[in-house]
Amino acid sequence: MITDSALRTMAGVCTAILVAAALSLAQSVLAPVAFALFVIALAWPLQRGLEPRLGGAVAMIVTLLVSLTVVGVMVFLASWGFGRVGAWVVANGAMLQELYLRKLEWAAAQGIEIDPIIAEHFNMRSLVRLAQEVLSQLQGLLTFVAVTLVFMILGLLETGAVARSLATMGSTAEAMLGALSETSSKLRTYMAVRTVMSAFTGLAVFAFAYAMGLELAAEWGVIAFVLNYIPFIGSFLATLFPTVFAILQFGSWQAAIAVFACLQVIQFLSGSYIEPRLAGARLAISPFMVLVAVFLGAFLWGVPGAFIGVPALIAALTICERFDGSRWVATLLSGKQ
């Protein structure tokens, strides 16, 4: 006989699966909405501070322009960095093809058999095609940013009215308003910490790549800066891409191993030493839950989901902490001793 507790557990699991499926299917709508809410949480204090001096309409326009400038700079940096790397791959296709053939000959001389299917499909033409596909994916960011901008404009227009409505709807709504205000503050702290970490990592990667003689040193620094806004996945990719590039440029596994090891040291110092001292106890979250949030977001929404996963977790835990019935969830997952 199935107990009530088992039924509730099964119902909860089924609900979670259905919610995840709905989030995945509605990605084209919900992902821009989530990013718009995230940007609004960061930008709303600026608009609120400007309204008494400039008026509501002008304050919103200034806030929108500042937000759009920041987002545009980030998109430009990502497009510029990856675009330069892709252009280098295309321009050096003949050299890379020769390097690839030499490696095949070396493997044959050592008695290492290469699967014909791999040898047929893993060649420089496929590498160039992959670089072109990455560039086309980056162009798709423009559409995503445009849709997010529309939702952001509408949200900024209604933020003040929603806050005033919540303030008049009783204690529960007042607690929710306080949770939203605290969430906004925590998200600003989170982004400030990640910006400092990303800047440190980008400068360190640039300095190392320049000293190592790795081509496109500035581009690798910019790519590391942008990717480190995504915990775990971004830092891993910021290490992997230059390592693969080192193999292509130097044709030496020893150089690639040296690049990988040094970049890992940089990422370790950034993530394990700098971040805890900047974030402190205010953003204390279980590392396990951060990892779950990043990979779950990536599974549902790809790269945008990987970026928004941790801010969504911060918002959920902050709201849970404000209510007695759910405070235990925030305490359990906060990572505080």
MOMO-V860062 format. One record per residue. RES is the residue in one small letter. OMEGA is omega in radians with two decimals (none if undefined). D_FIRST is the distance of its C-alpha to the first C-alpha in whole Angstrom. Layout:
BEGIN
RES;OMEGA;D_FIRST, RES;OMEGA;D_FIRST
END
This chain:
BEGIN
m;-3.12;0, i;-3.12;4, t;3.11;6, d;3.13;10, s;3.13;12, a;3.11;10, l;3.12;11, r;3.12;14, t;3.12;15, m;3.13;14, a;3.11;16, g;3.12;19, v;3.13;19, c;3.11;20, t;3.13;22, a;3.13;24, i;-3.14;24, l;3.11;26, v;3.12;28, a;3.12;29, a;3.12;30, a;3.11;32, l;-3.14;34, s;-3.10;35, l;-3.10;36, a;-3.08;38, q;-3.05;40, s;3.12;43, v;-3.01;42, l;-3.14;40, a;3.06;42, p;3.11;45, v;3.14;44, a;3.13;42, f;3.11;46, a;3.10;47, l;3.12;45, f;3.14;46, v;3.10;50, i;3.12;50, a;3.12;48, l;-2.98;51, a;-3.04;54, w;3.11;53, p;3.09;55, l;3.13;58, q;-3.13;58, r;3.12;58, g;-3.12;60, l;-3.03;63, e;-3.12;62, p;-3.08;65, r;-3.04;67, l;-3.03;67, g;-3.04;65, g;-3.05;62, a;-3.12;63, v;3.13;65, a;3.13;62, m;3.14;60, i;3.12;62, v;3.12;63, t;3.14;59, l;-3.14;58, l;3.11;61, v;-3.14;61, s;-3.13;57, l;3.11;58, t;-3.14;61, v;3.13;58, v;3.14;56, g;3.11;59, v;-3.14;60, m;3.12;57, v;3.12;56, f;-3.14;60, l;3.13;60, a;-3.13;57, s;-3.13;59, w;-3.10;62, g;-3.13;61, f;3.12;59, g;3.11;61, r;3.11;64, v;3.11;62, g;3.11;61, a;3.10;65, w;3.13;66, v;-3.14;64, v;-3.10;65, a;-3.10;69, n;-3.11;68, g;-3.12;67, a;3.12;70, m;3.13;70, l;3.09;66, q;3.11;66, e;3.10;69, l;3.14;67, y;3.13;64, l;3.10;66, r;3.13;67, k;3.07;64, l;3.11;63, e;3.12;67, w;3.13;66, a;3.12;62, a;3.13;64, a;3.12;67, q;-3.13;64, g;3.13;63, i;-3.12;59, e;3.09;58, i;3.13;57, d;-3.13;55, p;-3.14;57, i;3.12;54, i;-3.13;54, a;-3.10;58, e;-3.02;58, h;-3.13;56, f;3.13;56, n;-3.05;60, m;3.09;62, r;3.11;61, s;3.11;58, l;3.09;58, v;3.12;60, r;3.10;58, l;3.12;55, a;3.13;58, q;3.11;58, e;3.10;55, v;3.12;54, l;3.13;57, s;3.08;56, q;3.11;52, l;3.10;54, q;3.09;56, g;3.09;53, l;-3.12;52, l;3.10;55, t;3.13;53, f;3.14;50, v;-3.14;52, a;3.12;54, v;3.11;51, t;-3.14;50, l;3.12;53, v;3.12;53, f;-3.12;49, m;3.11;51, i;-3.14;54, l;3.14;52, g;3.12;50, l;3.11;53, l;-3.02;54, e;-3.06;51, t;-3.13;50, g;3.14;53, a;3.12;51, v;3.13;48, a;3.12;49, r;3.12;51, s;3.13;48, l;-3.11;45, a;-3.10;48, t;-3.00;48, m;3.05;44, g;-3.01;43, s;-3.12;42, t;3.11;39, a;3.10;41, e;3.08;44, a;3.10;41, m;3.11;40, l;3.08;44, g;3.11;44, a;3.13;42, l;3.11;43, s;3.11;47, e;3.09;45, t;3.11;44, s;3.13;47, s;3.14;49, k;3.13;46, l;3.08;47, r;3.07;50, t;-3.14;50, y;-3.11;48, m;3.08;50, a;3.12;53, v;-3.11;52, r;3.11;51, t;3.11;55, v;3.12;56, m;-3.11;54, s;3.12;55, a;3.10;59, f;-3.12;59, t;-3.14;57, g;3.12;59, l;3.14;62, a;3.12;61, v;3.10;61, f;-3.12;64, a;-3.14;66, f;-3.12;64, a;3.12;65, y;3.13;68, a;-3.12;69, m;-3.06;67, g;3.12;69, l;3.13;66, e;3.14;67, l;-3.10;66, a;3.14;65, a;3.13;65, e;3.12;63, w;3.07;60, g;3.11;61, v;3.13;60, i;3.10;57, a;3.11;56, f;-3.10;56, v;-3.05;54, l;-3.10;51, n;2.96;51, y;3.09;49, i;-3.11;46, p;3.05;45, f;-3.07;44, i;-3.12;44, g;3.14;48, s;3.10;49, f;3.13;48, l;3.11;50, a;3.04;53, t;-3.06;53, l;-3.06;52, f;3.10;55, p;3.11;58, t;3.09;57, v;3.13;57, f;3.12;60, a;3.07;62, i;-3.12;61, l;-3.08;63, q;-3.04;66, f;-3.09;67, g;-3.05;65, s;3.08;64, w;-3.14;61, q;3.11;63, a;3.13;63, a;3.13;60, i;3.11;58, a;3.11;61, v;-3.12;60, f;-3.09;56, a;-3.12;56, c;3.10;59, l;3.07;57, q;3.09;53, v;3.11;55, i;3.14;56, q;3.13;53, f;3.13;52, l;-3.13;54, s;-3.04;53, g;-3.04;50, s;-3.09;49, y;-3.05;53, i;-3.05;54, e;-3.12;50, p;-3.11;49, r;3.09;52, l;-3.07;53, a;-3.12;49, g;-3.09;49, a;-3.06;46, r;-3.11;46, l;-3.10;44, a;3.11;42, i;3.10;39, s;3.10;37, p;3.10;39, f;-3.13;35, m;3.05;34, v;3.13;38, l;3.11;37, v;-3.12;34, a;-3.12;36, v;-3.08;38, f;3.07;37, l;3.08;34, g;3.11;37, a;3.13;39, f;-3.08;36, l;-2.97;36, w;3.14;39, g;-3.10;41, v;3.08;44, p;3.12;44, g;3.10;40, a;3.13;41, f;-3.01;44, i;-3.06;42, g;-3.11;39, v;3.04;40, p;3.09;42, a;3.10;38, l;3.11;37, i;3.13;39, a;-3.12;39, a;-3.12;35, l;3.12;36, t;3.11;39, i;3.11;37, c;-3.10;34, e;-3.07;36, r;-3.06;38, f;-3.05;35, d;-3.06;33, g;-3.09;29, s;-3.09;30, r;-3.13;33, w;3.12;30, v;3.13;30, a;3.13;34, t;-3.10;34, l;-3.01;32, l;-3.07;33, s;-3.09;37, g;3.11;38, k;3.14;40, q;none;40
END
